[in-house]
Amino acid sequence: MLNNTIAAVEDGRQPLLRHLEPQAPSPRVINRLEVIFEELVSNIVRHGFKAGSDQSIVVVAAVRPGEIELTFEDDGVPFDPLAVAPPEPFTSLETAKLGGLGIATVRKLSASVRYEALAAEAQPRILGGRPFRPRNRLTVSIATST
């Protein structure tokens, strides 16, 4: 379970890599995993959580033939990142906007991305000694064969 600070990126990245180490993913797959993980966790923390709250993120990694699947659940503001339109391509450095490329990057680096809004009234699970009632589930598959 990751907390609602930007430190959650590093707090979760290290255990994720240790968990996947026996699978010996290629450097390319590790890079994709790290970029996707950082982008999604930082977006959840920055845009889905209220400042000073005790909201959390749970990440589950599953290794399947030909892929690694990461499932992110959080109890933040319901948000479907797949409903966001792709960013407009920029034509010059002067007109380029900063930010807004994270979801597009996740889509590009993933074999598949699925989002599910979870019912607010669902029974909570007890995680880390407290109730956790996720509102969002995002599942990302990263191909392990190149």
N, C-alpha and C positions, 0 to 999 in steps of 0.2 A: 504494500500500500504506500503510495507516494503522497506527500503533503501538498499544500497549495502554494508553495513558493517556487521560484525559478530554480532553486537548488535541487528540486525534484528531478530535473534533467540528469544531473550527474549522479544523484542518489540512486536513480533507477538504471542508468546506463551501465554502470559497473556490474551490478548483479546480473543484468541481462546478458552481457558478454560472457561472464563466468558460466552462466547456465548453458549457453550455446557452445562453449569451448569444446566439449567432447565431440560435437558434430563437425568441428574443423571447417567452418564456413570460409570461403575464399575471401581475400581482402576486399574484393568488389562487393560481395554480399554484406560483409561487416560494415563497409562504408554506407551502403544503402540503409541498413538497419539503423545505424547511428543517426543518419540525416533524418530519416522518417521518425525515429523515436524522439529526437530533439525537437523537431518541428511540431509534432502532435502534442507532446507534453507541454512545451512552452506556450502553444496556442491555447490549450485548455486552461493553464494557469493564468495567462494574461487576459483572455477574453471570456472565459466561462465561469470564473470564480469571483466571489465578492471579496474585497479586501478585508482581511482580519477574520475570515470565516474558518471553519474547520473542515472544509470540503476536501475531498480526496480523489485520487486516481488509482485504479487497480489495472495493472498490465499483466496479461497472461501470454506467454510465448509457447507455441506448439510447433514441433518439428514434424513435418509430413513429407512423404516422398516428393522431392523436387521443389519444396517450398518451406519457408518459415512463416508462420502466421502469428501476428501480434494482435491481441484484442485489448483495446483501451476502453475502460468503463470509468465514468466520472459522475459525480452528483452536482455538476454545475448547470448552468443555464442550458436548456435544450437547444441544440444547434446542429443542423445537418450540413456538414462541410461540402457534401456532394451537390447541394443545391446552389452553391456559389458559382457564378459564371466565371469562366476562365478570364484571366487578365488580358487586357488589350495589349497587343505587341507594341513595343515602343519603336519609334522611328528615328529618334536621336537621343543623345545623352541629355540634352537640354529639356526634353519633354518627358523623359523617363520618370516614373514615380517610384519612390522607395517603398519597399514592403509589398505585401499582397501576393507574393509568389509562392508562399509555403504550401498551400493546398494543391496548387498546380504541380509543384515539385514532388509532393507525396504521390500524386496520381502517376506522374511520369516514372518514378522509381519503383512503383508497385506493379505486381501482376494483376491484383484486384484490390478494390476498396469497397467496403459495404458499411452503411450506417443504419442504425436502428434506434429510434426514440423509445425509451422504456417508460412504462406507466409509473406515474408519481405515487400511486397508491399501492404499488407492489410491496410485499413483505420485505423488510430490510434483512440483509445478512449481517452477522456480527463479524467484523474484521478489525483487528487491532484493538479489541476490547470495546468497540463502539459500533452502533448500527450504521450500516452503509446501504443507502438506497440509490443505486445508480439511475441517472436520467438519460444518459447517452451511452451507446456502444458503437465503437468504430473498429472494424476488423480489416486488417491490411495483410495481404499475402505478398511475400518477396520471393521471387524465383531463386533457387539455389544453383541452378545450372545456367551456365553462360554460353 
